[in-house]
Amino acid sequence: MSSRPETLDHEAICRLLPHAGAMCLLDTVEAWSDTTIHCRAESHRDPANPLRGEAGLHALAALEYGAQGMAVHGALLADAGPARAGYLAAVRDLQLQTRRLDNLGAALEIHAERILSDSNSSIYDLRVSADDQPVLSARATVILQPADEEETP
């Protein structure tokens, strides 16, 4: 593999995701390897967070933070080749340890570990925490768009 950055800032993350503007939720990639990624985010406290409703930012939004972490990981693993679009196909064993994210004072720590992968899909264990307190845990399956299919606008 070619030389890969160990950390990424918000701007670099946004270039790897299909999300634009405020929907790019991650602030940094702190570390990553062939099987894991650790990201950090502060956007859960932003009153303009696009996932926030009238009652605040529900803890289930932590799943989107995890999904973006998995997407960044997939893009980083694509190395010099084009990253394939991935679709969250299944979530199992979802556990939420809080009701809302917007009232958490600490940054969100997003950890994803790829436990199984083939050319068409990946399965990740996700953990999101704040100040070492668990927020969300789940197992997520991502299905990759076939390499021979062109994306439609």
N, C-alpha and C positions, 0 to 999 in steps of 0.2 A: 504494500500500500504506500501511497505517497505520504509526505509529511502532513499531518493533520493538526489543526489548532486544538489545544487542550480545553480552552475556555472560549466562550463567545459572548458578545454583548447583545443588547436588544436589536440593534440594527442588523447585525449578522444573522440573528435568529429569524427576523422578519423576511430576510432574503431567502431563507430555506422553507418557509411556510407559505401556503396559499392564502393565508389570512392577511388582511390589510388593516392599517390604522390601529384603532384601539382593540380590535379582535386578536391581534398578536399579543397574547397575555404574558408571555415569559420575558423576564428581564435579563437573565444570564443563564448560560450553561456553565456550571461550576467545574464539572468533570464528566468524562465519558470514556467508555471502552467499547470493545466489540459487543459486549452483552449488557452494559448498563449506561444510564445517563442520570445525572443529577442537575436539576435546574432550580432556579430561584425566581420568585415573582412577588411583587408588591402591589400589583394592579387590583387585587381583591378589595383594597380599601378605597379605591378611587370611586367617588360618587357617580362618575360618568362611565363606569364599567359597563360594557354593552350587554352583559349577562344579568345585570342587576335589575330587579323588579321593584315595585312600590314598597314591598316589605323588606328590601335589602337583597343581599347576594346569598342565595341558598347554598348550602354546603355541597349540593349535588353538582354545582359548577366546578368543584375540584376535579371532577371527572374530565372536563374540558381541558383543564390545566395538564392533567396526566396525558390526555390524548395528544396535546401539542408537544409534550415532552417526547412521546413515542414517535411523532412525526419528525421532529428534529433529529432524533436518533436514526431513523430510517434514512433521512437525507444525508446525514453525516456518513453513514455506512455505504451509501451509494458512491462515495468518494468522487472520482472524476466523472463518472457516468451520470446520466439523468436519473433523478429520483422518480420513482413511480408513485402515482397517487394511491393512497391507502384509505380504506373506509372502516370505521369502527363497526364490526359485525356483531360482537357479543360482549357482554359484561357479566361476569359471574362473581359470586362471593362478595358482592359490594357491601361494605360496612362504612357507615358514616358515624363519626364520633362527636359531631357538633351539628347544630342546625343552620348556622350562618357563617359565612367567611368574612363579611365586611366588619365584624366586630372583633376579629383577631388582630392583636397588636403587632405580631411578629410577621416576618416574611414567610411565604409559603415555600416549603422545601419539597420539590417534586422528584421522586425517585422511581425509575422504571427499570426493570430487569427483564430482558428478553430471555424467556426460558425455553422457547421452542420456535424454530423458524425453518421455513422452506422457501422455495422460489415464489410461492403464491400467498403466503400468510405468515404472520408472527403472533405469538402469544406472549404477553407481558404481565408481570406482577407489578402493580402500581401501589405506591405509598405516597400520600401527601401528608405533611405535618407542618405545624407552626410552633416554634419554640419547644421543639422536641415532644410536642403533644400530638398524638395521631388525629388526623382530620378525616382521611379516607383511605381505605384499602380495597383493592379489587384485582381481579384477573380479567384482562381485556384481550380480545382477539381482533386483529387487524387483517383484512383481506386486501391484497394488493391488486391494483388494476393490471390486467395482462399487459406484458411489455409490447405486444404487437397491436394493441388498441390505441388509437389516437384519442386524445382528450377532445371533447366537444365543448365549445364555449358556453 
